Amino acid sequence: MINLFESQLLGGTVLLKNRIVMAPMTRTRTSEGDIPNELMATYYGQRASAGLIVAEATDVAPSSNGYALTPGIYTPAQRQGWRLVTDEVHRKGGTIFLQLWHVGRMAHPSLMPNGEAPWGVTAERAESQVFAHGPDGKLGHIPAGTPRRLRTEEVMRLVDTFSNDSAHAREAGFDGVEIHGANGYLFEQFMNSVLNTRTDCYGGASVENRTRFLLEVVEAAVRELGPGRVGVRLSPFGRFNGIPADPLTEETLLYVAGQLVRLGVAYLHLVYELMPEANMEVAEFKSHHLDHALLAKVRAVFPGTIIWCGGFTDRQGAEEALDTGLVDLIAFGRPYIANPDLAERLKYDWPLAEADRSTYYTRCGEVGYTDFPAYSGQ
């Protein structure tokens, strides 16, 4: 059986101390100005025993802000805040990539510059919710706003935005970046053949057009950071954030996977039918482990590092997945919330703590965030 705790060379560039990945999770703990802070540095530093940390989804521009108090990387102050995080993780021997996103239509005018409409692949509104201030001024989940369709030249400019923010991530001390192409956000909105009804070069008439935006961004990021420093996250067959079911999902996935090999990415991070359709505080999560048939097809076109995120909670399940030879690293999400020392708990079969869902987001500050102790044997 493959040992979850053996080292792994990522993308031929970055040596990881084990095969455990801390998955990116939105926690909304930033300071005013969407600036990372000392509290966030403590949080990530506590979890530095993971082989790889993928930091929470981070805005590349004011237009990509779909959730209140999520961090950005586009201002000098935000980069200085992230430097607190990366310095602390590196001080504790960890490796950390930054996940870059644009939420697209998953936003609300109250979060957008000058109260403008969210940006979308089309003008179709998502039947889903975002985390923002409601009419009563309180933070909570409210319906997404109606977007406006992005013009072709605006999509092209977003490619440059992601390229610039990849450089900003390096400036902030990150070891690499992950492009968030999953969970119903802007890249998946473009890749979805049902939602993308555009007729320009980014339109849904062909898989090449539907994936062009993502692949142009990945190519620009690799050009900026070098091979082995850029990962991509996808969620095939997911329905999170109101993304419609797509009969061409498998075709799109295999095409993208093959193109990512050509571009020299560090890894492909797959989330398979794990994310719920409702918001994260109330939805029911169901674990979905390896779909061997699908993974075998992906592995045939993508021989590089594959991260699998599927609701893992113990060492045995993770190592059984690794033993198939279809994946190389295992991502743990929610278990990392209440278990900062998750790697050690898995290694020594120590019990896992559980977090209160009501503390997932920013209303609680350090409560449910940095106040979980390491296992003491008690």
C-alpha positions in Angstrom: 0.0 0.0 0.0 1.2 3.5 -0.8 2.1 5.4 2.3 0.2 8.7 2.7 3.2 10.1 4.5 5.9 9.5 1.9 7.2 12.6 0.1 6.0 13.5 -3.4 7.7 15.7 -6.1 5.0 18.1 -7.4 5.3 19.1 -11.0 9.0 18.1 -11.1 9.6 21.3 -9.1 8.2 21.3 -5.5 9.0 18.6 -3.0 6.1 17.8 -0.7 6.8 16.1 2.7 3.6 14.0 2.4 0.7 13.3 0.1 -1.8 15.2 2.1 -3.4 18.4 0.7 -5.3 20.9 2.7 -8.1 21.8 0.3 -9.0 25.5 -0.3 -11.9 26.6 1.9 -13.5 30.0 2.1 -13.6 31.2 5.7 -14.2 35.0 5.3 -11.9 36.3 8.1 -10.2 39.2 6.3 -9.7 42.7 7.6 -11.3 45.8 6.0 -10.2 46.1 2.4 -10.3 42.3 2.0 -6.7 42.1 3.5 -5.3 38.9 5.0 -4.2 39.4 8.6 -2.4 37.9 11.6 -5.4 35.7 12.4 -5.2 34.1 9.0 -1.5 33.6 9.4 -2.1 31.7 12.6 -4.7 29.6 11.0 -2.6 28.5 8.1 0.5 28.1 10.2 -1.3 25.8 12.5 -1.9 23.5 9.5 1.5 23.6 7.9 2.1 19.9 8.5 0.1 19.2 5.3 2.2 18.3 2.3 0.5 21.1 0.4 -1.8 23.9 1.6 -4.0 25.4 -1.1 -5.1 28.7 0.4 -8.7 29.9 0.1 -10.2 31.3 -3.1 -8.8 34.8 -3.7 -10.1 37.6 -5.8 -8.0 38.7 -8.8 -9.9 42.0 -9.1 -12.8 44.0 -7.4 -15.1 42.5 -10.0 -14.4 39.0 -8.8 -15.7 39.5 -5.3 -18.7 37.3 -4.8 -18.5 36.8 -1.0 -18.0 39.3 1.7 -14.6 39.4 3.4 -12.9 37.0 1.1 -9.2 38.0 0.4 -7.8 39.7 -2.7 -4.3 39.7 -4.2 -4.6 42.8 -6.4 -3.6 45.6 -4.0 -0.2 46.1 -2.3 -1.9 45.9 1.1 -3.4 42.5 0.3 -0.1 41.2 -0.8 1.5 42.4 2.4 -1.2 40.6 4.3 -0.6 37.4 2.4 3.1 37.7 3.2 2.2 37.3 6.9 0.6 33.9 5.9 3.3 32.6 3.6 6.1 33.6 6.0 4.4 31.7 8.9 3.7 28.6 6.8 7.3 28.5 5.5 8.6 29.1 9.0 6.9 25.9 10.0 8.2 23.9 7.0 5.0 24.0 4.9 4.3 24.6 1.2 1.4 26.8 0.1 -0.2 27.6 -3.2 -2.8 30.4 -3.7 -6.1 29.6 -5.3 -7.1 32.4 -7.8 -10.7 32.8 -8.8 -13.3 35.0 -10.5 -16.8 34.2 -9.3 -18.5 35.5 -12.5 -22.3 35.6 -12.0 -22.0 34.3 -8.4 -22.0 37.8 -7.0 -24.4 40.5 -6.0 -24.4 44.3 -6.9 -23.7 45.2 -3.2 -20.3 43.4 -3.6 -19.4 44.8 -7.0 -17.6 48.1 -7.8 -20.1 51.0 -7.9 -23.0 48.5 -7.4 -22.7 47.2 -10.9 -24.2 43.9 -12.1 -22.0 40.8 -11.7 -20.1 39.6 -14.7 -21.3 36.5 -16.5 -20.7 34.3 -19.5 -24.3 35.3 -20.4 -26.9 37.4 -18.7 -28.6 34.4 -17.1 -28.9 34.6 -13.3 -27.7 31.7 -11.1 -30.3 30.1 -8.9 -28.0 30.1 -5.9 -26.8 32.3 -3.0 -23.9 34.4 -2.1 -22.5 35.6 1.2 -23.2 39.3 1.6 -24.9 42.0 3.6 -28.7 41.7 3.3 -31.3 44.4 3.3 -31.1 44.5 7.1 -27.3 45.1 6.9 -26.5 41.7 8.4 -24.1 39.2 6.8 -25.8 36.1 5.5 -26.7 34.2 2.4 -28.7 36.2 -0.2 -29.7 35.4 -3.8 -27.1 36.0 -6.5 -27.7 39.1 -8.7 -28.5 39.1 -12.4 -25.3 39.4 -14.4 -24.4 41.2 -17.5 -22.7 39.3 -20.4 -19.0 39.9 -20.6 -17.7 41.4 -23.9 -15.1 39.5 -25.8 -12.4 42.1 -25.1 -13.2 42.0 -21.4 -12.6 38.3 -21.3 -9.2 38.9 -23.0 -8.3 41.5 -20.4 -9.2 39.0 -17.6 -6.5 36.8 -19.0 -4.0 39.6 -18.3 -5.5 40.1 -14.9 -4.8 36.5 -13.9 -1.3 36.7 -15.3 -0.6 39.8 -13.2 -2.0 38.3 -10.1 0.1 35.1 -10.6 3.1 37.4 -10.4 1.5 39.1 -7.3 1.2 35.7 -5.7 4.9 35.1 -6.2 5.6 38.5 -4.7 3.5 37.6 -1.7 5.6 34.5 -1.1 3.4 31.7 -2.5 5.1 28.6 -3.9 2.6 28.5 -6.8 -1.0 29.2 -7.7 -4.1 27.1 -8.3 -6.6 28.3 -11.0 -10.2 27.7 -9.7 -12.0 26.2 -12.6 -14.6 24.4 -10.5 -17.8 24.8 -8.5 -19.9 26.9 -10.8 -17.6 30.0 -10.9 -16.6 31.9 -14.0 -14.3 29.4 -15.7 -16.9 26.6 -15.3 -19.6 29.0 -16.5 -17.6 29.3 -19.7 -16.9 25.5 -20.0 -20.5 24.5 -19.5 -22.1 23.8 -22.9 -25.7 24.4 -21.6 -24.9 27.8 -20.0 -22.4 29.1 -22.5 -24.5 30.2 -25.5 -22.0 32.8 -26.7 -21.1 33.0 -30.4 -17.7 34.6 -30.1 -14.3 32.8 -29.8 -15.2 32.0 -26.2 -18.6 30.6 -27.2 -20.1 27.2 -26.6 -20.2 25.9 -30.2 -17.0 23.8 -29.6 -15.0 22.4 -26.8 -12.0 24.5 -28.0 -14.0 27.7 -27.6 -15.7 26.8 -24.3 -12.3 26.0 -22.7 -10.3 28.8 -24.4 -10.6 31.2 -21.4 -9.4 28.7 -18.9 -6.5 27.5 -21.0 -5.4 31.0 -21.9 -5.3 31.9 -18.2 -3.3 28.7 -17.4 -0.9 29.3 -20.2 -0.3 32.9 -19.0 0.2 31.8 -15.4 2.7 29.1 -16.4 4.5 31.7 -18.5 4.7 34.0 -15.4 5.6 31.4 -12.8 7.2 28.6 -14.8 6.3 24.9 -15.3 5.3 23.0 -12.1 4.0 26.1 -10.3 0.4 26.2 -11.5 -2.4 23.8 -10.6 -6.0 23.7 -11.9 -9.1 22.6 -10.0 -12.1 21.2 -11.8 -15.4 19.7 -10.5 -16.8 17.3 -13.2 -20.5 16.6 -12.8 -20.8 19.0 -9.9 -24.0 21.1 -9.5 -22.8 23.6 -7.0 -23.8 27.3 -7.4 -26.6 26.5 -9.8 -24.4 25.2 -12.6 -26.7 23.2 -15.0 -26.1 19.6 -15.8 -24.0 19.3 -18.9 -24.2 16.3 -21.3 -20.7 17.2 -22.6 -19.0 17.1 -19.2 -16.7 14.1 -19.9 -15.7 15.4 -23.3 -14.7 18.8 -21.8 -12.9 17.2 -18.9 -10.7 15.0 -21.1 -10.0 17.7 -23.5 -8.9 20.1 -20.8 -6.8 17.4 -19.1 -4.9 16.7 -22.3 -4.3 20.4 -22.9 -3.0 20.9 -19.3 -0.2 18.4 -20.0 0.9 20.4 -22.9 1.0 23.6 -20.8 3.2 22.1 -18.1 0.9 22.4 -15.0 1.9 21.1 -11.6 -1.3 19.1 -11.0 -4.9 18.6 -11.8 -7.2 18.9 -8.7 -10.5 17.1 -9.1 -13.6 17.5 -6.9 -16.1 14.9 -8.0 -19.8 15.4 -7.1 -18.8 16.4 -3.5 -20.0 20.0 -3.3 -23.7 20.4 -2.3 -26.2 22.4 -4.2 -27.2 24.7 -1.3 -25.0 27.0 0.8 -22.2 25.5 2.9 -23.8 26.1 6.3 -27.0 24.2 5.7 -26.4 21.7 2.9 -26.0 18.0 3.3 -22.6 16.7 2.2 -22.2 13.2 0.7 -18.9 11.6 0.3 -18.0 10.5 -3.2 -14.8 8.5 -3.6 -13.0 7.3 -6.7 -14.9 6.8 -9.9 -12.4 4.4 -11.4 -13.7 4.5 -14.9 -13.6 8.2 -15.1 -10.2 8.5 -13.5 -8.7 5.8 -15.8 -9.8 8.0 -18.8 -8.3 11.1 -17.2 -5.0 9.3 -16.3 -4.7 8.1 -19.9 -4.5 11.7 -21.1 -3.0 13.3 -18.0 0.0 11.4 -16.6 1.0 14.1 -14.2 0.0 14.6 -10.6 -3.7 14.2 -9.8 -5.2 15.5 -6.5 -8.5 13.8 -5.6 -10.9 15.6 -3.2 -13.8 13.3 -2.3 -14.8 13.6 1.4 -11.9 11.6 2.9 -11.8 11.4 6.7 -9.3 8.7 7.5 -5.9 7.3 6.5 -7.2 3.9 5.2 -9.6 5.4 2.7 -6.9 7.8 1.5 -4.3 5.1 1.0 -6.7 2.8 -0.7 -7.4 5.6 -3.2 -3.7 6.1 -3.7 -3.2 2.4 -4.2 -5.3 2.4 -7.3 -2.5 4.3 -9.1 -5.2 6.7 -10.5 -4.4 9.6 -8.1 -1.3 10.9 -6.4 -2.4 13.2 -3.6 -5.5 13.3 -1.3 -7.2 16.5 -0.4 -8.9 17.0 2.9 -11.3 19.9 3.4 -13.7 20.2 6.3 -11.6 17.8 8.6 -8.9 20.5 8.5 -11.3 23.1 10.1 -11.3 21.5 13.6 -8.1 19.5 13.3 -5.1 21.8 12.7 -2.8 18.8 13.2 -4.8 16.6 10.9 -1.7 15.0 9.3 -0.5 13.8 12.7 -4.0 12.6 13.7 -4.2 10.5 10.5 -0.7 9.2 11.0 -1.2 8.0 14.6 -4.9 7.2 14.3 -5.9 9.8 16.8 -9.6 10.8 17.0 -10.9 13.8 14.9 -12.7 16.8 16.3 -15.7 18.3 14.5 -16.5 22.0 13.9 -19.7 23.8 14.4 -21.0 24.8 11.0 -22.3 28.1 12.4 -18.6 29.1 12.9 -17.5 28.4 9.3 -17.8 32.1 8.3 -16.7 35.4 9.6 -19.3 36.1 12.3 -17.2 34.4 14.9 -13.6 35.7 14.4 -11.2 33.3 16.0 -14.0 31.1 17.3 -14.2 27.9 15.2 -11.1 29.1 13.3 -7.9 29.2 15.3 -9.1 28.0 18.7 -8.9 24.3 18.0 -6.1 22.6 19.9 -3.7 20.0 18.7 -4.4 16.5 20.0 -3.1 16.1 23.6 -4.0 12.5 24.2 -6.7 13.4 26.7 
